Every structure is written in structure tokens, then in C-alpha cells.
């Protein structure tokens, strides 16, 4: 295992996901349902599947595109979504 890659990925995702809307959904669901373990299991399962899809998609796309292009495309998509949300078009 490459611990440098592991720790870099862990740190990036941990801080990127902290206090985002996913966290707020988990907080709300746990408060409403009073079933924190079910909410935790659902959250972890969903994140596991989403992460697996993103990693597999990244592996597939890296065969055809340079990592720099993926980084630029991700940034452009992020900015476009932000602008659409800003103008309430998404």
C-alpha cells in the first residue's frame, strides 16, 4: 500500500466533505428518525458505492485522457455548476 497516496486522499476527502450538504443530510436524518446506526450505515454504504464508481471511472478515463485534462474538466464542471446554482438554474 502506498501510504503517501492513502494519506493524501484521506486528507483531501476528509476536509472536502466536512460540513457539506451530505453532513447536513445525515444530521437531519438521524435527528428525524432517531435511528443513528441506520443513518450511519446508509450513509457509509452510499459513499462507498459513489467512491467506487468515481475511482473506476477515473481509472477508465485515465486510459484515454491525461490527468491534467481530467483536472481541468472537473474544475470547469464545478465552476459551471456553481454559476448555475448561483442563478438558480440547476
N, CA, C and O atoms as CSV, one atom per row, in Angstrom:
chain,resi,resn,atom,element,x,y,z
A,1,UNK,N,N,0.845,-1.175,0.000
A,1,UNK,CA,C,0.000,0.000,0.000
A,1,UNK,C,C,0.889,1.236,0.000
A,1,UNK,O,O,1.880,1.304,0.726
A,2,UNK,N,N,0.523,2.201,-0.817
A,2,UNK,CA,C,1.246,3.470,-0.869
A,2,UNK,C,C,0.612,4.413,0.158
A,2,UNK,O,O,-0.420,5.028,-0.110
A,3,UNK,N,N,1.233,4.520,1.331
A,3,UNK,CA,C,0.666,5.301,2.439
A,3,UNK,C,C,0.627,6.790,2.136
A,3,UNK,O,O,-0.239,7.501,2.646
A,4,UNK,N,N,1.537,7.265,1.325
A,4,UNK,CA,C,1.536,8.682,0.960
A,4,UNK,C,C,0.263,9.011,0.163
A,4,UNK,O,O,-0.396,10.015,0.433
A,5,UNK,N,N,-0.073,8.178,-0.803
A,5,UNK,CA,C,-1.299,8.366,-1.594
A,5,UNK,C,C,-2.522,8.193,-0.700
A,5,UNK,O,O,-3.476,8.965,-0.794
A,6,UNK,N,N,-2.497,7.181,0.167
A,6,UNK,CA,C,-3.613,6.944,1.089
A,6,UNK,C,C,-3.878,8.178,1.955
A,6,UNK,O,O,-5.009,8.658,2.044
A,7,UNK,N,N,-2.824,8.679,2.587
A,7,UNK,CA,C,-2.989,9.820,3.494
A,7,UNK,C,C,-3.386,11.093,2.748
A,7,UNK,O,O,-4.180,11.881,3.261
A,8,UNK,N,N,-2.853,11.303,1.559
A,8,UNK,CA,C,-3.230,12.470,0.759
A,8,UNK,C,C,-4.709,12.391,0.367
A,8,UNK,O,O,-5.431,13.386,0.444
A,9,UNK,N,N,-5.150,11.212,-0.051
A,9,UNK,CA,C,-6.553,11.025,-0.425
A,9,UNK,C,C,-7.461,11.182,0.784
A,9,UNK,O,O,-8.487,11.858,0.712
A,10,UNK,N,N,-7.085,10.560,1.892
A,10,UNK,CA,C,-7.874,10.670,3.119
A,10,UNK,C,C,-8.019,12.130,3.534
A,10,UNK,O,O,-9.125,12.593,3.814
A,11,UNK,N,N,-6.923,12.841,3.574
A,11,UNK,CA,C,-6.952,14.240,3.995
A,11,UNK,C,C,-7.792,15.108,3.072
A,11,UNK,O,O,-8.590,15.924,3.532
A,12,UNK,N,N,-7.611,14.929,1.772
A,12,UNK,CA,C,-8.367,15.734,0.808
A,12,UNK,C,C,-9.865,15.485,0.934
A,12,UNK,O,O,-10.651,16.431,0.963
A,13,UNK,N,N,-10.260,14.229,1.008
A,13,UNK,CA,C,-11.688,13.903,1.090
A,13,UNK,C,C,-12.253,14.268,2.450
A,13,UNK,O,O,-13.368,14.783,2.532
A,14,UNK,N,N,-11.516,14.015,3.511
A,14,UNK,CA,C,-11.997,14.332,4.850
A,14,UNK,C,C,-12.327,15.819,4.976
A,14,UNK,O,O,-13.407,16.182,5.443
A,15,UNK,N,N,-11.400,16.671,4.561
A,15,UNK,CA,C,-11.625,18.108,4.707
A,15,UNK,C,C,-12.610,18.656,3.671
A,15,UNK,O,O,-13.316,19.625,3.949
A,16,UNK,N,N,-12.667,18.050,2.487
A,16,UNK,CA,C,-13.623,18.496,1.470
A,16,UNK,C,C,-15.059,18.157,1.875
A,16,UNK,O,O,-15.985,18.911,1.576
A,17,UNK,N,N,-15.237,17.040,2.544
A,17,UNK,CA,C,-16.580,16.597,2.909
A,17,UNK,C,C,-17.054,17.140,4.248
A,17,UNK,O,O,-18.238,17.045,4.572
A,18,UNK,N,N,-16.144,17.705,5.024
A,18,UNK,CA,C,-16.523,18.194,6.342
A,18,UNK,C,C,-17.512,19.354,6.221
A,18,UNK,O,O,-17.248,20.343,5.537
A,19,UNK,N,N,-18.652,19.216,6.896
A,19,UNK,CA,C,-19.688,20.256,6.971
A,19,UNK,C,C,-20.284,20.607,5.609
A,19,UNK,O,O,-20.677,21.754,5.395
A,20,UNK,N,N,-20.358,19.662,4.697
A,20,UNK,CA,C,-21.038,19.931,3.432
A,20,UNK,C,C,-22.485,19.465,3.531
A,20,UNK,O,O,-22.932,19.045,4.598
A,21,UNK,N,N,-23.208,19.536,2.434
A,21,UNK,CA,C,-24.634,19.185,2.475
A,21,UNK,C,C,-24.869,17.717,2.812
A,21,UNK,O,O,-25.916,17.371,3.357
A,22,UNK,N,N,-23.913,16.852,2.497
A,22,UNK,CA,C,-24.054,15.441,2.858
A,22,UNK,C,C,-24.082,15.286,4.380
A,22,UNK,O,O,-24.862,14.502,4.920
A,23,UNK,N,N,-23.235,16.032,5.052
A,23,UNK,CA,C,-23.213,16.001,6.509
A,23,UNK,C,C,-24.542,16.489,7.075
A,23,UNK,O,O,-25.067,15.921,8.032
A,24,UNK,N,N,-25.077,17.543,6.476
A,24,UNK,CA,C,-26.350,18.091,6.950
A,24,UNK,C,C,-27.501,17.111,6.735
A,24,UNK,O,O,-28.411,17.032,7.561
A,25,UNK,N,N,-27.466,16.370,5.638
A,25,UNK,CA,C,-28.497,15.349,5.398
A,25,UNK,C,C,-28.407,14.265,6.470
A,25,UNK,O,O,-29.429,13.858,7.023
A,26,UNK,N,N,-27.207,13.801,6.763
A,26,UNK,CA,C,-27.031,12.779,7.803
A,26,UNK,C,C,-27.506,13.271,9.159
A,26,UNK,O,O,-28.178,12.543,9.890
A,27,UNK,N,N,-27.158,14.499,9.491
A,27,UNK,CA,C,-27.574,15.088,10.756
A,27,UNK,C,C,-29.102,15.162,10.851
A,27,UNK,O,O,-29.693,14.803,11.870
A,28,UNK,N,N,-29.725,15.631,9.774
A,28,UNK,CA,C,-31.185,15.757,9.747
A,28,UNK,C,C,-31.872,14.395,9.815
A,28,UNK,O,O,-32.839,14.215,10.555
A,29,UNK,N,N,-31.365,13.444,9.041
A,29,UNK,CA,C,-31.973,12.105,9.034
A,29,UNK,C,C,-31.862,11.438,10.400
A,29,UNK,O,O,-32.812,10.805,10.861
A,30,UNK,N,N,-30.712,11.577,11.047
A,30,UNK,CA,C,-30.532,10.982,12.370
A,30,UNK,C,C,-31.454,11.644,13.389
A,30,UNK,O,O,-32.029,10.968,14.242
A,31,UNK,N,N,-31.593,12.955,13.298
A,31,UNK,CA,C,-32.461,13.674,14.242
A,31,UNK,C,C,-33.927,13.291,14.039
A,31,UNK,O,O,-34.656,13.079,15.008
A,32,UNK,N,N,-34.354,13.204,12.783
A,32,UNK,CA,C,-35.758,12.883,12.493
A,32,UNK,C,C,-36.100,11.436,12.833
A,32,UNK,O,O,-37.138,11.156,13.434
A,33,UNK,N,N,-35.220,10.527,12.444
A,33,UNK,CA,C,-35.534,9.098,12.582
A,33,UNK,C,C,-35.224,8.551,13.974
A,33,UNK,O,O,-35.804,7.549,14.393
A,34,UNK,N,N,-34.317,9.204,14.684
A,34,UNK,CA,C,-33.823,8.691,15.961
A,34,UNK,C,C,-33.207,7.296,15.801
A,34,UNK,O,O,-33.206,6.497,16.738
A,35,UNK,N,N,-32.688,7.018,14.613
A,35,UNK,CA,C,-32.035,5.741,14.301
A,35,UNK,C,C,-30.636,6.031,13.752
A,35,UNK,O,O,-30.395,5.851,12.558
A,36,UNK,N,N,-29.722,6.473,14.600
A,36,UNK,CA,C,-28.401,6.892,14.100
A,36,UNK,C,C,-27.611,5.784,13.413
A,36,UNK,O,O,-26.883,6.056,12.458
A,37,UNK,N,N,-27.736,4.551,13.872
A,37,UNK,CA,C,-26.978,3.466,13.247
A,37,UNK,C,C,-27.483,3.169,11.847
A,37,UNK,O,O,-26.685,2.880,10.955
A,38,UNK,N,N,-28.781,3.232,11.635
A,38,UNK,CA,C,-29.337,3.016,10.294
A,38,UNK,C,C,-28.898,4.145,9.357
A,38,UNK,O,O,-28.557,3.900,8.200
A,39,UNK,N,N,-28.910,5.375,9.862
A,39,UNK,CA,C,-28.463,6.519,9.065
A,39,UNK,C,C,-26.978,6.382,8.748
A,39,UNK,O,O,-26.564,6.620,7.614
A,40,UNK,N,N,-26.179,6.002,9.731
A,40,UNK,CA,C,-24.746,5.824,9.515
A,40,UNK,C,C,-24.480,4.748,8.462
A,40,UNK,O,O,-23.681,4.948,7.547
A,41,UNK,N,N,-25.159,3.601,8.601
A,41,UNK,CA,C,-24.960,2.506,7.656
A,41,UNK,C,C,-25.385,2.902,6.244
A,41,UNK,O,O,-24.704,2.575,5.272
A,42,UNK,N,N,-26.511,3.607,6.133
A,42,UNK,CA,C,-26.959,4.081,4.821
A,42,UNK,C,C,-25.977,5.068,4.216
A,42,UNK,O,O,-25.686,5.008,3.021
A,43,UNK,N,N,-25.464,5.979,5.042
A,43,UNK,CA,C,-24.503,6.980,4.567
A,43,UNK,C,C,-23.203,6.332,4.105
A,43,UNK,O,O,-22.695,6.640,3.027
A,44,UNK,N,N,-22.678,5.446,4.916
A,44,UNK,CA,C,-21.420,4.777,4.579
A,44,UNK,C,C,-21.585,3.924,3.325
A,44,UNK,O,O,-20.706,3.917,2.463
A,45,UNK,N,N,-22.695,3.211,3.216
A,45,UNK,CA,C,-22.944,2.375,2.035
A,45,UNK,C,C,-23.028,3.223,0.770
A,45,UNK,O,O,-22.433,2.884,-0.253
A,46,UNK,N,N,-23.764,4.317,0.845
A,46,UNK,CA,C,-23.904,5.195,-0.324
A,46,UNK,C,C,-22.554,5.789,-0.715
A,46,UNK,O,O,-22.211,5.829,-1.896
A,47,UNK,N,N,-21.791,6.250,0.272
A,47,UNK,CA,C,-20.499,6.855,-0.033
A,47,UNK,C,C,-19.525,5.822,-0.597
A,47,UNK,O,O,-18.719,6.138,-1.473
A,48,UNK,N,N,-19.599,4.601,-0.099
A,48,UNK,CA,C,-18.754,3.531,-0.618
A,48,UNK,C,C,-19.035,3.291,-2.101
A,48,UNK,O,O,-18.106,3.165,-2.899
A,49,UNK,N,N,-20.305,3.230,-2.467
A,49,UNK,CA,C,-20.678,2.978,-3.860
A,49,UNK,C,C,-20.287,4.157,-4.745
A,49,UNK,O,O,-19.733,3.960,-5.826
A,50,UNK,N,N,-20.569,5.383,-4.300
A,50,UNK,CA,C,-20.222,6.574,-5.077
A,50,UNK,C,C,-18.702,6.653,-5.274
A,50,UNK,O,O,-18.232,6.980,-6.363
A,51,UNK,N,N,-17.953,6.359,-4.236
A,51,UNK,CA,C,-16.499,6.400,-4.332
A,51,UNK,C,C,-15.986,5.320,-5.278
A,51,UNK,O,O,-15.085,5.576,-6.076
A,52,UNK,N,N,-16.543,4.126,-5.199
A,52,UNK,CA,C,-16.135,3.045,-6.103
A,52,UNK,C,C,-16.386,3.441,-7.556
A,52,UNK,O,O,-15.542,3.207,-8.421
A,53,UNK,N,N,-17.539,4.036,-7.820
A,53,UNK,CA,C,-17.856,4.477,-9.184
A,53,UNK,C,C,-16.865,5.535,-9.643
A,53,UNK,O,O,-16.375,5.474,-10.770
A,54,UNK,N,N,-16.563,6.507,-8.782
A,54,UNK,CA,C,-15.643,7.574,-9.188
A,54,UNK,C,C,-14.230,7.039,-9.427
A,54,UNK,O,O,-13.558,7.477,-10.361
A,55,UNK,N,N,-13.778,6.109,-8.608
A,55,UNK,CA,C,-12.442,5.540,-8.791
A,55,UNK,C,C,-12.387,4.718,-10.082
A,55,UNK,O,O,-11.428,4.827,-10.846
A,56,UNK,N,N,-13.399,3.909,-10.321
A,56,UNK,CA,C,-13.428,3.112,-11.551
A,56,UNK,C,C,-13.520,3.999,-12.788
A,56,UNK,O,O,-12.858,3.738,-13.792
A,57,UNK,N,N,-14.335,5.041,-12.719
A,57,UNK,CA,C,-14.453,5.980,-13.829
A,57,UNK,C,C,-13.124,6.708,-14.058
A,57,UNK,O,O,-12.718,6.922,-15.201
A,58,UNK,N,N,-12.451,7.087,-12.970
A,58,UNK,CA,C,-11.143,7.723,-13.091
A,58,UNK,C,C,-10.123,6.807,-13.750
A,58,UNK,O,O,-9.336,7.246,-14.589
A,59,UNK,N,N,-10.139,5.531,-13.370
A,59,UNK,CA,C,-9.223,4.566,-13.981
A,59,UNK,C,C,-9.506,4.417,-15.471
A,59,UNK,O,O,-8.583,4.374,-16.284
A,60,UNK,N,N,-10.791,4.337,-15.824
A,60,UNK,CA,C,-11.182,4.183,-17.226
A,60,UNK,C,C,-10.789,5.417,-18.037
A,60,UNK,O,O,-10.192,5.298,-19.107
A,61,UNK,N,N,-11.124,6.598,-17.525
A,61,UNK,CA,C,-10.822,7.828,-18.258
A,61,UNK,C,C,-9.323,8.072,-18.378
A,61,UNK,O,O,-8.867,8.660,-19.359
A,62,UNK,N,N,-8.552,7.626,-17.388
A,62,UNK,CA,C,-7.102,7.850,-17.438
A,62,UNK,C,C,-6.439,7.062,-18.564
A,62,UNK,O,O,-5.309,7.362,-18.948
A,63,UNK,N,N,-7.120,6.075,-19.086
A,63,UNK,CA,C,-6.576,5.321,-20.228
A,63,UNK,C,C,-6.631,6.155,-21.503
A,63,UNK,O,O,-5.835,5.947,-22.418
A,64,UNK,N,N,-7.573,7.101,-21.564
A,64,UNK,CA,C,-7.800,7.870,-22.777
A,64,UNK,C,C,-7.440,9.346,-22.647
A,64,UNK,O,O,-7.204,10.018,-23.651
A,65,UNK,N,N,-7.396,9.853,-21.421
A,65,UNK,CA,C,-7.129,11.269,-21.202
A,65,UNK,C,C,-5.984,11.445,-20.211
A,65,UNK,O,O,-5.785,10.621,-19.318
A,66,UNK,N,N,-5.245,12.520,-20.381
A,66,UNK,CA,C,-4.181,12.841,-19.429
A,66,UNK,C,C,-4.805,13.336,-18.132
A,66,UNK,O,O,-5.870,13.953,-18.163
A,67,UNK,N,N,-4.162,13.079,-16.983
A,67,UNK,CA,C,-4.703,13.550,-15.698
A,67,UNK,C,C,-4.947,15.063,-15.669
A,67,UNK,O,O,-5.881,15.534,-15.021
A,68,UNK,N,N,-4.107,15.810,-16.372
A,68,UNK,CA,C,-4.285,17.265,-16.408
A,68,UNK,C,C,-5.629,17.639,-17.031
A,68,UNK,O,O,-6.295,18.566,-16.570
A,69,UNK,N,N,-6.023,16.917,-18.077
A,69,UNK,CA,C,-7.300,17.184,-18.741
A,69,UNK,C,C,-8.471,16.851,-17.816
A,69,UNK,O,O,-9.472,17.566,-17.791
A,70,UNK,N,N,-8.341,15.769,-17.062
A,70,UNK,CA,C,-9.392,15.407,-16.108
A,70,UNK,C,C,-9.521,16.470,-15.024
A,70,UNK,O,O,-10.627,16.812,-14.604
A,71,UNK,N,N,-8.383,16.987,-14.577
A,71,UNK,CA,C,-8.385,18.031,-13.550
A,71,UNK,C,C,-9.064,19.297,-14.076
A,71,UNK,O,O,-9.877,19.901,-13.375
A,72,UNK,N,N,-8.738,19.696,-15.293
A,72,UNK,CA,C,-9.349,20.881,-15.900
A,72,UNK,C,C,-10.843,20.654,-16.110
A,72,UNK,O,O,-11.651,21.533,-15.813
A,73,UNK,N,N,-11.212,19.481,-16.620
A,73,UNK,CA,C,-12.632,19.182,-16.859
A,73,UNK,C,C,-13.411,19.212,-15.547
A,73,UNK,O,O,-14.513,19.759,-15.493
A,74,UNK,N,N,-12.850,18.634,-14.497
A,74,UNK,CA,C,-13.508,18.659,-13.186
A,74,UNK,C,C,-13.690,20.073,-12.681
A,74,UNK,O,O,-14.742,20.411,-12.139
A,75,UNK,N,N,-12.668,20.905,-12.854
A,75,UNK,CA,C,-12.758,22.300,-12.432
A,75,UNK,C,C,-13.809,23.068,-13.209
A,75,UNK,O,O,-14.572,23.846,-12.635
A,76,UNK,N,N,-13.846,22.850,-14.513
A,76,UNK,CA,C,-14.832,23.536,-15.353
A,76,UNK,C,C,-16.252,23.117,-14.961
A,76,UNK,O,O,-17.140,23.959,-14.835
A,77,UNK,N,N,-16.457,21.826,-14.774
A,77,UNK,CA,C,-17.787,21.339,-14.375
A,77,UNK,C,C,-18.187,21.936,-13.031
A,77,UNK,O,O,-19.335,22.340,-12.847
A,78,UNK,N,N,-17.252,21.991,-12.101
A,78,UNK,CA,C,-17.523,22.553,-10.782
A,78,UNK,C,C,-17.924,24.027,-10.878
A,78,UNK,O,O,-18.880,24.455,-10.231
A,79,UNK,N,N,-17.192,24.802,-11.685
A,79,UNK,CA,C,-17.497,26.225,-11.853
A,79,UNK,C,C,-18.853,26.411,-12.528
A,79,UNK,O,O,-19.642,27.256,-12.105
A,80,UNK,N,N,-19.133,25.630,-13.576
A,80,UNK,CA,C,-20.419,25.738,-14.276
A,80,UNK,C,C,-21.575,25.418,-13.325
A,80,UNK,O,O,-22.587,26.118,-13.322
A,81,UNK,N,N,-21.425,24.368,-12.522
A,81,UNK,CA,C,-22.478,24.032,-11.564
A,81,UNK,C,C,-22.658,25.152,-10.549
A,81,UNK,O,O,-23.786,25.468,-10.172
A,82,UNK,N,N,-21.561,25.755,-10.102
A,82,UNK,CA,C,-21.638,26.867,-9.157
A,82,UNK,C,C,-22.375,28.061,-9.753
A,82,UNK,O,O,-23.203,28.677,-9.082
A,83,UNK,N,N,-22.079,28.390,-11.007
A,83,UNK,CA,C,-22.750,29.513,-11.669
A,83,UNK,C,C,-24.233,29.211,-11.845
A,83,UNK,O,O,-25.076,30.076,-11.610
A,84,UNK,N,N,-24.553,27.984,-12.260
A,84,UNK,CA,C,-25.963,27.607,-12.420
A,84,UNK,C,C,-26.705,27.672,-11.095
A,84,UNK,O,O,-27.843,28.139,-11.039
A,85,UNK,N,N,-26.064,27.205,-10.024
A,85,UNK,CA,C,-26.684,27.286,-8.705
A,85,UNK,C,C,-26.843,28.737,-8.255
A,85,UNK,O,O,-27.840,29.098,-7.630
A,86,UNK,N,N,-25.864,29.550,-8.575
A,86,UNK,CA,C,-25.908,30.963,-8.209
A,86,UNK,C,C,-27.125,31.639,-8.841
A,86,UNK,O,O,-27.782,32.471,-8.215
A,87,UNK,N,N,-27.411,31.274,-10.080
A,87,UNK,CA,C,-28.550,31.860,-10.778
A,87,UNK,C,C,-29.790,30.993,-10.706
A,87,UNK,O,O,-30.770,31.239,-11.410
A,88,UNK,N,N,-29.747,29.963,-9.842
A,88,UNK,CA,C,-30.883,29.072,-9.588
A,88,UNK,C,C,-31.414,28.411,-10.850
A,88,UNK,O,O,-32.624,28.339,-11.063
A,89,UNK,N,N,-30.497,27.930,-11.684
A,89,UNK,CA,C,-30.871,27.277,-12.943
A,89,UNK,C,C,-30.648,25.778,-12.911
A,89,UNK,O,O,-30.946,25.087,-13.886
A,90,UNK,N,N,-30.135,25.271,-11.819
A,90,UNK,CA,C,-29.826,23.832,-11.738
A,90,UNK,C,C,-30.842,23.132,-10.883
A,90,UNK,O,O,-30.757,21.919,-10.691
